[in-house]
Structure formats: structure tokens, C-alpha cells
Amino acid sequence: MPRDKCPRGPRCDVGQPWAVSLSEPVPFGQSRAVGIGSTDGIGTLLSAVMHRFLVIALGLIGVFSDSYAQSVSVQEVAADRRLWPVQVTVRVPVKVATLVAGKPTGSIEVPAGRLFRVVRVEPTRLLLDFSGSQAVVSPSDTDLLELATARKAQLAAAPPPATPAPATPRPVAAPPSLQQGVIAKAIASDLVALDGDQVKPVPGAALDPVKYYAFYFSASWCGPCRRFTPQLAAFYRELKPKHPEFELVFVSSDRSEPEMERYMKEAGMPWPALEFRSIRSNRTVTKHAGPGIPCLVLVDADGKVLSHSYDGETYVGPSKVVKDIAQLLQKKS
């Protein structure tokens, strides 16, 4: 092909390697395109190709950099409940217990690819629920991080919330007595309870006579919990008036304070609850939680475990703890 011609005619648009003839002068300080037939022309063409490649490569690097910046770690997800998905897909087969009336009767293997409800996210494990049965899996065996990363991006793109009107401060509960044990001192300032249709703080002095505590780990979204809670409430209403030395405390696994308070009202919970905002930070209580719910744990005033819904990693159920509470208090009376 002649140097002064190209498929688009004798003169091409500015920017093409053959746009002007080598014989045309170019003012000092300005660039010019050169003929493709010359050595300079080939170099210029290669430079253009490399430039385009560099632009594309930098664009891809930017995309991957943005994706990396938005990705999350399991530790970050565990620390921020806003990133917890409602369900995850488990990529490996998982064995779960089969339950009848809250008691394990065997086990089944759930095939890979099934959805599990998220109960709790921890830095090294994921606690899940499948049709009322609990399972513990590695976060890497699920799509947790993909879902959490998408949720983080969604939160980042959301407009900032409007500044709320100043809330009416809640009354502060009375401080616990100096004679109270480890458990009372850890929870007395953070207890709330139903008072009619409102949730109000519980005075710390209410725990002065208490020597035994039952922590009830439960949630509104948990089917087995909803079936067991009425039985536990009936037991509590009969037992509590006779035994002021005993108290039961609800520890919610709900995702928000409104969900927790709605559950308390719907179930008519007659016992106090650990205030929602204090649950995650109260290791004195949460260290007793089992891998799944419903979970009932009986401890003494200093936190010594007397009965638990889990025997090691085996789920024996909360009904066993209810019987142990009754037997213990009967012996002490």
C-alpha cells in the first residue's frame, strides 16, 4: 500500500500512524504521525498499541483494587452484625442432628449446596441452623464472605441516615450491691424486663437474693425456640415465687433490639433480659453459649456451670437443664 494511502482514503483522521506524510513539516514542540512504511512509523504504531494496552491494564488494576478494598474478612464480619446474611449456601455436605421434642434422635447428612440460616458468625467458625438443627462449619465452606462483601458495598452506597431527634434517655438502673457475686455484678446494670407493653430497666438490687442463674439463649427466628419458650415460661411462673434465690435471664440472638423486644412481648417473657446493646460485650455471659439454640445454661452466683444444654459438642437440649433446676432448688429448700 502506498505510504500516502490507507483503506479510508488518501488522508486519514489525526491520530492514525499514517495521518500525515513524512515530508510534511511539523512545528517544533508538536508531535506528528509518521508513515507506517518507515522505521519510525513502525515504532510509533507499536507505541500506540502499548499505550492502549497500558490503559486497559491500568483500568483492570483499578477494578481489582476496588474489589479488594471492598472485600471483607471473617473477623470483620463477626464484629459487625450488619454484614451477617440471613442465610448462606454451604458448599460441602454437613451432618446435622435430627430432633424430636427438642431431643436428638439421630443425624442426617445435608448435601452440598443447601441454604442454612445464620445463627452466629465467629472469627473461626460459623454457627448455622437447618430446619431447627444446629451445625458448625468453616466460613470458607460457605458463601459468607461474598454475601458480606456485597452487603458492605450496599451499605457504603446508601445515603447517610437523617439525624434522629434526641431520644428520651432511659432511666439508669440502680447499681448492684457490693455483696453480689460475679454474675450479678456483670449483668445488674444491663437488665431489662417487660412492664406492661414496654421494656424497662431492672433495678440492680433485684438480684441481691439470687444465688443461681439460668441463661436462656434464644431468638425470635428460631422455630424450636418458639416452641420451647412457652414451656419454659410456665415452669418459671410456677417456680419463681417459691424460689427468689433463682433467676432466669434471656440472652437474645436476634439481629436487632426491636426484634428482641417484639419477641419478649409476643412470648410474654416473665423473666428479665440482657439489654441488646450489652450482649456482645458481656463475655461473662456469652462465654456460656453453646453452638446452637435454644440453649439453657444453669450457673451459680460466681459463674460455675451446674447444667448445660450441651454435653461437650453433643446437644442434650434445654429440657434436661429444666429438670436439673427443679432438682437443685428442691434440695436447697
Salt bridges, closest charged atoms under 4 A:
ASP13 OD2 - ARG8 NH2 2.43
GLU24 OE2 - ARG11 NH1 3.18
GLU76 OE2 - LYS152 NZ 3.35
ASP80 OD2 - ARG82 NH2 2.98
GLU122 OE2 - ARG120 NE 3.08
GLU122 OE1 - ARG125 NE 2.67
GLU146 OE2 - ARG91 NH2 2.42
ASP195 OD2 - LYS200 NZ 3.50
GLU245 OE2 - HIS243 ND1 2.98
GLU247 OE2 - LYS240 NZ 3.32
GLU257 OE2 - ARG170 NH2 3.56
GLU261 OE2 - ARG170 NH2 3.12
GLU266 OE1 - ARG226 NH2 2.91
GLU275 OE2 - ARG170 NH1 2.84
GLU275 OE1 - ARG277 NH2 3.28
ASP324 OD2 - LYS320 NZ 3.16
